[in-house]
Amino acid sequence: MEYPTKTLIELAFAAQRVNGGYEKQTRRYSEGQPTTFSNKELITFTAHSDWKPEDFVPLQVTQEDLDAKAAADKHMRRYTMLAMGDLPEFESNIFSAYASERMPVNRVGLIAYLPEFVNRELQTKIYKQRLKTEFANSKHIDNVVEGNCEILKVIRISRDFEDPFYMHFGAVDGNLVCFARKEGFAEGSTYIIKAKVKGKDKERETGLPMTRINYVKLRKTEM
């Protein structure tokens, strides 16, 4: 059964809001805690009128979701011209799904990922610009890491059948650092940090010196 792609995209933004991000896999718990449905299944079970799990709550599209879709539509316009050239396969598939008029409900995976795709592209654009202008003089840190750390970017890493974790990219006194934590800290926030140097690395997009750190302790700075 096919559905209007526009409707599925609206549901995709509702799923992104409900899950607080993109969930690739549905996670079921033995007791007490409700099932966390993947974004794809939230869309599929809401759109399709047949069987649904007993604990499933259908998505309700809100104005917030529609506003988010409108912003994404504006961003995706750039791909109308780019699609005439050579796009990477994944980006080409995303755009083809987005630009379609109707789609089978069993092929909504790319549409389910669309909100996360747009969000990551926008955040990456801001992140790269800041690296080039504010952190161009980043240096490796050789000793114990202490001071104020601004969280520049956070990436949620989902693994099959395992709890997700978060990669954090930040700056301490103008020097780039990265570390992993089970919990995600807020992008744009500044924390008092204490950590140990794990190794020297380079920021993937710019090649700027970046220090990998561990045993990280963060405390929110007082306003």
Residue frames relative to the residue before (quaternion, step in Angstrom):
aa qw qx qy qz dx dy dz
M 1.0000 0.0000 0.0000 0.0000 0.00 0.00 0.00
E 0.2447 -0.7845 0.5574 0.1177 3.57 -0.90 0.96
Y 0.1601 -0.7682 0.6155 0.0738 3.53 -1.25 0.61
P 0.5964 -0.5404 0.4255 0.4138 3.62 -1.15 0.41
T 0.5015 -0.6713 0.4541 0.3027 3.57 -0.81 1.01
K 0.5901 0.5830 -0.3616 0.4256 3.59 1.05 -0.75
T 0.6616 0.4999 -0.3049 0.4684 3.60 0.95 -0.86
L 0.6599 0.5075 -0.3051 0.4625 3.58 0.96 -0.87
I 0.6358 0.5197 -0.3325 0.4638 3.60 1.04 -0.74
E 0.6201 0.5253 -0.3429 0.4711 3.60 1.00 -0.76
L 0.6585 0.4915 -0.3038 0.4823 3.58 0.98 -0.83
A 0.6034 0.5655 -0.3564 0.4349 3.60 1.08 -0.66
F 0.6816 0.4603 -0.2957 0.4859 3.58 0.99 -0.76
A 0.5943 0.5356 -0.3608 0.4794 3.58 1.16 -0.53
A 0.6493 0.5137 -0.3108 0.4669 3.59 0.98 -0.85
Q 0.6304 0.5362 -0.3241 0.4583 3.58 1.03 -0.82
R 0.6592 0.4994 -0.3002 0.4754 3.57 1.02 -0.82
V 0.6742 0.5118 -0.3001 0.4400 3.58 0.83 -1.00
N 0.7467 0.3918 -0.2161 0.4921 3.59 0.93 -0.88
G 0.4074 -0.7180 0.4761 0.3030 3.58 1.22 -0.18
G 0.7860 -0.0469 0.0236 0.6160 3.56 1.19 0.60
Y 0.6371 -0.5322 0.4007 0.3878 3.53 -1.27 -0.36
E 0.1018 -0.7706 0.6284 0.0292 3.55 -0.78 1.12
K 0.3039 -0.7826 0.5194 0.1592 3.56 -0.55 1.17
Q 0.7968 0.2180 -0.0860 0.5569 3.57 0.97 -0.91
T 0.4471 -0.6431 0.5488 0.2920 3.55 -1.16 0.68
R 0.1360 -0.7927 0.5914 0.0580 3.58 -0.93 0.91
R 0.1038 -0.7908 0.6029 0.0197 3.54 -0.73 1.14
Y 0.2447 -0.7854 0.5598 0.1000 3.53 -0.98 0.92
S 0.5995 -0.6212 0.3790 0.3332 3.55 -1.10 0.71
E 0.8127 -0.0954 0.0870 0.5682 3.59 0.98 -0.73
G 0.8186 0.3342 -0.2159 0.4142 3.50 -1.30 0.47
Q 0.7957 0.3112 -0.1527 0.4967 3.58 0.64 -1.09
P 0.4512 -0.7011 0.4715 0.2873 3.62 -0.82 0.92
T 0.6202 -0.5539 0.4138 0.3707 3.55 -1.24 0.52
T 0.2425 -0.7156 0.6322 0.1713 3.55 -1.10 0.76
F 0.2018 -0.8043 0.5504 0.0973 3.57 -0.32 1.25
S 0.5257 -0.6067 0.4905 0.3391 3.55 -1.10 0.71
N 0.6370 -0.5258 0.3906 0.4064 3.57 -1.21 0.47
K 0.6350 0.5435 -0.3265 0.4414 3.57 1.00 -0.83
E 0.7017 0.4540 -0.2809 0.4719 3.60 0.87 -0.88
L 0.5771 0.5640 -0.3825 0.4502 3.60 1.10 -0.59
I 0.6754 0.4763 -0.2883 0.4836 3.57 0.97 -0.88
T 0.6765 0.5252 -0.2969 0.4224 3.56 0.83 -1.04
F 0.7188 0.4465 -0.2611 0.4646 3.57 0.78 -1.02
T 0.6319 0.5181 -0.3411 0.4647 3.60 1.11 -0.58
A 0.7128 0.4655 -0.2603 0.4555 3.59 0.89 -0.95
H 0.7388 0.4105 -0.2159 0.4889 3.56 0.98 -0.88
S 0.3605 -0.7930 0.4592 0.1743 3.58 -0.69 1.05
D 0.5224 0.6417 -0.4185 0.3745 3.60 1.24 -0.09
W 0.8529 -0.1739 0.1132 0.4791 3.56 -1.25 -0.53
K 0.0192 -0.7662 0.6423 -0.0005 3.54 -1.14 0.82
P 0.5755 -0.5674 0.4410 0.3902 3.62 -1.13 0.51
E 0.6157 -0.5918 0.3788 0.3566 3.57 -1.09 0.70
D 0.7468 0.3959 -0.2271 0.4836 3.59 1.01 -0.76
F 0.4559 0.6986 -0.4459 0.3243 3.59 1.23 0.24
V 0.1539 -0.7614 0.6254 0.0735 3.57 -1.01 0.92
P 0.4101 -0.7371 0.4741 0.2525 3.64 -0.49 1.13
L 0.5337 -0.6252 0.4727 0.3176 3.54 -1.17 0.65
Q 0.1451 -0.7407 0.6477 0.1042 3.53 -1.22 0.65
V 0.3260 -0.7616 0.5290 0.1838 3.58 -0.57 1.14
T 0.1702 -0.7982 0.5750 0.0568 3.57 -0.80 1.07
Q 0.6768 -0.4581 0.3671 0.4442 3.55 -1.29 0.08
E 0.5858 0.5732 -0.3624 0.4437 3.57 1.09 -0.66
D 0.6570 0.5027 -0.3044 0.4722 3.57 0.99 -0.83
L 0.6579 0.5080 -0.3070 0.4635 3.58 0.96 -0.85
D 0.6376 0.5138 -0.3239 0.4739 3.59 1.04 -0.76
A 0.6428 0.5178 -0.3158 0.4679 3.57 1.03 -0.81
K 0.6363 0.5161 -0.3214 0.4748 3.58 1.03 -0.78
A 0.6420 0.5275 -0.3303 0.4478 3.61 0.95 -0.83
A 0.6454 0.5033 -0.3148 0.4807 3.58 1.02 -0.80
A 0.6476 0.5082 -0.3159 0.4717 3.58 1.02 -0.78
D 0.6059 0.5546 -0.3510 0.4496 3.60 1.03 -0.77
K 0.6454 0.5211 -0.3131 0.4625 3.55 0.99 -0.85
H 0.6652 0.4932 -0.3019 0.4723 3.58 0.96 -0.85
M 0.6988 0.4984 -0.2827 0.4283 3.59 0.89 -0.89
R 0.4808 0.6668 -0.4456 0.3545 3.61 1.19 -0.18
R 0.5933 0.5853 -0.3707 0.4100 3.58 1.09 -0.65
Y 0.6552 0.5279 -0.3169 0.4377 3.58 1.11 -0.58
T 0.4904 0.6507 -0.4418 0.3754 3.59 1.22 -0.24
M 0.7131 0.3965 -0.2351 0.5283 3.58 1.01 -0.82
L 0.6450 0.5376 -0.3308 0.4308 3.57 0.94 -0.84
A 0.6201 0.5728 -0.3415 0.4132 3.57 1.09 -0.73
M 0.5905 0.5669 -0.3693 0.4400 3.58 1.22 -0.32
G 0.6845 0.4266 -0.2740 0.5239 3.56 1.26 -0.30
D 0.6735 -0.4572 0.3740 0.4444 3.53 -1.17 -0.68
L 0.0773 -0.7879 0.6109 0.0031 3.56 -0.36 1.27
P 0.5658 -0.5353 0.4783 0.4056 3.59 -1.17 0.42
E 0.6582 -0.5661 0.3243 0.3756 3.56 -1.07 0.76
F 0.6793 0.4960 -0.3140 0.4404 3.59 0.83 -0.93
E 0.6640 0.4919 -0.3071 0.4720 3.58 0.90 -0.88
S 0.6285 0.5328 -0.3289 0.4614 3.57 1.04 -0.76
N 0.6603 0.5030 -0.3023 0.4686 3.59 1.00 -0.84
I 0.6199 0.5359 -0.3350 0.4651 3.57 1.04 -0.81
F 0.6917 0.4787 -0.2859 0.4590 3.58 0.84 -0.98
S 0.6341 0.5337 -0.3355 0.4479 3.60 0.97 -0.79
A 0.6518 0.4972 -0.3092 0.4821 3.56 1.01 -0.84
Y 0.6563 0.5249 -0.2996 0.4517 3.57 0.93 -0.94
A 0.7396 0.4417 -0.2281 0.4537 3.59 0.93 -0.94
S 0.5151 0.6480 -0.4260 0.3651 3.61 1.21 -0.17
E 0.4875 -0.6676 0.4835 0.2880 3.57 -1.22 0.51
R 0.7937 0.0384 0.0073 0.6070 3.56 1.03 -0.83
M 0.0842 -0.8064 0.5853 0.0117 3.54 -1.17 0.60
P 0.4867 -0.6336 0.5046 0.3273 3.60 -1.04 0.74
V 0.5499 -0.6470 0.4156 0.3259 3.57 -0.96 0.85
N 0.6627 0.5045 -0.3145 0.4555 3.60 1.17 -0.48
R 0.6947 0.4178 -0.2823 0.5130 3.59 1.27 0.21
V 0.3762 0.7684 -0.4486 0.2584 3.57 1.13 0.61
G 0.3452 0.7813 -0.4757 0.2100 3.60 1.22 0.08
L 0.6895 0.4699 -0.2850 0.4718 3.59 0.87 -0.93
I 0.6355 0.5141 -0.3262 0.4749 3.59 1.04 -0.77
A 0.6251 0.5451 -0.3368 0.4457 3.59 1.02 -0.78
Y 0.7048 0.4561 -0.2581 0.4781 3.59 1.09 -0.73
L 0.4592 0.7351 -0.4272 0.2573 3.61 1.18 -0.43
P 0.6696 0.4880 -0.3421 0.4433 3.69 0.74 -0.84
E 0.6560 0.4977 -0.3117 0.4742 3.59 0.99 -0.80
F 0.6139 0.5590 -0.3304 0.4489 3.58 1.05 -0.80
V 0.6864 0.4702 -0.2810 0.4782 3.58 0.84 -0.99
N 0.6537 0.5232 -0.3191 0.4439 3.58 0.89 -0.91
R 0.6724 0.4957 -0.3010 0.4600 3.58 0.91 -0.89
E 0.6387 0.5249 -0.3332 0.4532 3.58 1.00 -0.76
L 0.6731 0.4917 -0.2978 0.4653 3.58 0.91 -0.89
Q 0.6695 0.4926 -0.2985 0.4691 3.58 0.94 -0.88
T 0.6337 0.5340 -0.3249 0.4558 3.58 1.05 -0.77
K 0.6261 0.5446 -0.3321 0.4485 3.56 1.02 -0.79
I 0.6704 0.4824 -0.2893 0.4839 3.58 0.93 -0.93
Y 0.6459 0.5439 -0.3046 0.4407 3.55 0.95 -0.96
K 0.6723 0.4965 -0.3015 0.4590 3.61 0.84 -0.94
Q 0.6528 0.5206 -0.3220 0.4463 3.55 0.95 -0.86
R 0.6584 0.5012 -0.3119 0.4669 3.57 0.97 -0.80
L 0.6190 0.5495 -0.3486 0.4397 3.58 0.97 -0.79
K 0.7026 0.4882 -0.2669 0.4437 3.55 0.89 -0.97
T 0.7607 0.3906 -0.2078 0.4750 3.57 1.03 -0.72
E 0.7984 0.3351 -0.1550 0.4755 3.59 0.86 -0.95
F 0.8071 0.2719 -0.1161 0.5111 3.58 1.08 -0.66
A 0.2555 0.8067 -0.4936 0.2008 3.55 1.21 0.56
N 0.7191 0.4185 -0.2420 0.4992 3.61 1.19 -0.49
S 0.2369 0.7985 -0.5186 0.1930 3.60 1.17 0.49
K 0.0859 -0.7809 0.6182 0.0248 3.54 -1.09 0.84
H 0.5681 -0.5722 0.4568 0.3757 3.56 -1.22 0.43
I 0.3342 -0.7175 0.5785 0.1972 3.55 -1.13 0.73
D 0.2653 -0.8127 0.5054 0.1166 3.57 -0.71 1.06
N 0.7674 0.3514 -0.1784 0.5057 3.57 1.08 -0.66
V 0.7649 -0.2891 0.2540 0.5166 3.57 -1.22 -0.43
V 0.3632 -0.7373 0.5334 0.1998 3.56 -0.96 0.90
E 0.1580 0.7713 -0.5974 0.1524 3.57 -0.65 1.16
G 0.5392 0.6186 -0.4629 0.3353 3.54 -1.15 0.63
N 0.6670 -0.4523 0.3811 0.4532 3.53 -1.21 -0.57
C 0.1134 -0.7990 0.5900 0.0249 3.56 -0.86 1.02
E 0.1885 -0.7569 0.6163 0.1082 3.57 -0.75 1.06
I 0.3279 -0.7278 0.5695 0.1963 3.57 -0.89 0.96
L 0.2149 -0.8221 0.5209 0.0815 3.57 -0.43 1.25
K 0.8041 -0.0424 0.0841 0.5870 3.57 0.96 -0.88
V 0.0894 -0.7749 0.6245 0.0386 3.56 -1.08 0.80
I 0.0864 -0.7883 0.6084 0.0308 3.57 -0.85 0.98
R 0.3023 -0.7460 0.5709 0.1617 3.54 -0.82 1.05
I 0.1611 -0.7960 0.5808 0.0548 3.56 -0.71 1.12
S 0.1093 -0.7944 0.5964 0.0347 3.56 -0.61 1.17
R 0.0877 -0.7873 0.6099 0.0230 3.55 -0.98 0.93
D 0.5831 -0.6054 0.4069 0.3577 3.55 -0.99 0.82
F 0.8729 0.0223 -0.0552 0.4843 3.54 -0.95 1.07
E 0.6632 0.4245 -0.3263 0.5230 3.60 1.17 0.47
D 0.5857 -0.5710 0.4343 0.3773 3.53 -1.20 0.46
P 0.4975 -0.6551 0.4698 0.3203 3.60 -1.03 0.70
F 0.1177 -0.7502 0.6372 0.1315 3.54 -1.33 0.22
Y 0.4007 -0.7365 0.5102 0.1917 3.56 -1.27 0.26
M 0.2382 -0.7300 0.6238 0.1457 3.55 -0.99 0.93
H 0.1496 -0.7965 0.5842 0.0446 3.53 -0.82 1.08
F 0.1032 -0.7576 0.6427 0.0486 3.54 -1.06 0.86
G 0.0910 0.8220 -0.5487 0.1223 3.55 -0.61 1.14
A 0.3342 -0.7166 0.5715 0.2195 3.52 -1.34 -0.18
V 0.1092 -0.7640 0.6347 0.0389 3.54 -0.98 0.97
D 0.8254 -0.1182 0.0217 0.5517 3.57 -0.49 1.24
G 0.7488 -0.4239 0.2114 0.4636 3.56 0.94 0.93
N 0.6462 0.5041 -0.3157 0.4781 3.58 1.29 -0.06
L 0.4382 -0.7361 0.4596 0.2343 3.58 -0.77 1.06
V 0.0252 -0.7782 0.6274 -0.0135 3.55 -1.08 0.86
C 0.0750 -0.7774 0.6184 0.0876 3.56 -1.28 0.29
F 0.0764 0.7870 -0.6077 0.0743 3.55 -1.15 0.68
A 0.3654 -0.7164 0.5551 0.2125 3.57 -1.27 0.45
R 0.0175 0.7754 -0.6311 0.0142 3.54 -1.16 0.73
K 0.5638 -0.5928 0.4487 0.3596 3.58 -1.20 0.51
E 0.7405 0.3157 -0.1935 0.5608 3.56 1.11 -0.71
G 0.3883 -0.7243 0.5213 0.2299 3.56 -1.16 0.62
F 0.2572 -0.7531 0.5858 0.1533 3.56 -0.95 0.90
A 0.6132 -0.6187 0.3643 0.3292 3.56 -1.14 0.65
E 0.4521 -0.6629 0.5292 0.2759 3.54 -0.94 0.93
G 0.7819 0.3165 -0.2478 0.4764 3.55 -1.02 0.83
S 0.6064 0.5499 -0.3587 0.4485 3.58 1.27 -0.19
T 0.2874 -0.7438 0.5793 0.1689 3.55 -1.23 0.52
Y 0.0902 -0.7990 0.5945 -0.0033 3.55 -0.91 1.01
I 0.4331 -0.6135 0.5753 0.3240 3.52 -1.28 0.40
I 0.1197 -0.8436 0.5234 -0.0002 3.54 -0.56 1.17
K 0.0183 0.7344 -0.6778 -0.0304 3.50 -1.29 0.55
A 0.1715 0.7902 -0.5598 0.1811 3.58 -0.67 1.10
K 0.4102 -0.6757 0.5506 0.2682 3.52 -1.36 0.16
V 0.5023 -0.6408 0.4932 0.3062 3.54 -1.16 0.66
K 0.2219 -0.7845 0.5705 0.0997 3.55 -0.86 1.03
G 0.7687 -0.2621 0.1921 0.5510 3.57 1.02 -0.75
K 0.4871 -0.6420 0.5088 0.3028 3.53 -1.34 0.17
D 0.0002 -0.7953 0.6038 -0.0543 3.53 -1.00 0.89
K 0.3422 -0.6899 0.5790 0.2678 3.54 -1.36 -0.18
E 0.5071 -0.6175 0.5019 0.3312 3.55 -1.10 0.72
R 0.5470 -0.6990 0.3556 0.2928 3.55 -0.70 1.17
E 0.7409 0.4454 -0.2426 0.4403 3.59 0.83 -0.94
T 0.8072 0.3009 -0.1247 0.4923 3.58 0.95 -0.88
G 0.4142 -0.7107 0.4751 0.3125 3.59 1.16 -0.45
L 0.4135 0.7156 -0.4727 0.3056 3.60 1.24 0.16
P 0.5859 -0.5814 0.4222 0.3747 3.62 -1.10 0.64
M 0.0356 0.7865 -0.6134 0.0629 3.57 -0.90 0.98
T 0.2823 -0.7794 0.5434 0.1324 3.58 -0.88 0.97
R 0.2918 -0.7294 0.5917 0.1809 3.57 -0.87 0.96
I 0.0655 -0.8190 0.5699 -0.0130 3.58 -0.78 1.02
N 0.0824 -0.7752 0.6228 0.0671 3.58 -1.28 0.40
Y 0.7342 0.3515 -0.3259 0.4808 3.57 -1.37 0.05
V 0.2080 0.8334 -0.4800 0.1783 3.52 1.04 0.91
K 0.0500 -0.7562 0.6522 0.0174 3.54 -0.99 0.96
L 0.0539 -0.8108 0.5827 -0.0146 3.54 -0.77 1.11
R 0.0287 -0.7745 0.6319 0.0038 3.53 -1.05 0.81
K 0.4842 -0.6914 0.4531 0.2867 3.57 -0.77 1.06
T 0.4441 -0.6837 0.5093 0.2756 3.54 -0.93 0.89
E 0.4522 -0.6814 0.5068 0.2727 3.56 -1.08 0.73
M 0.4369 -0.6937 0.5133 0.2539 3.56 -1.03 0.87
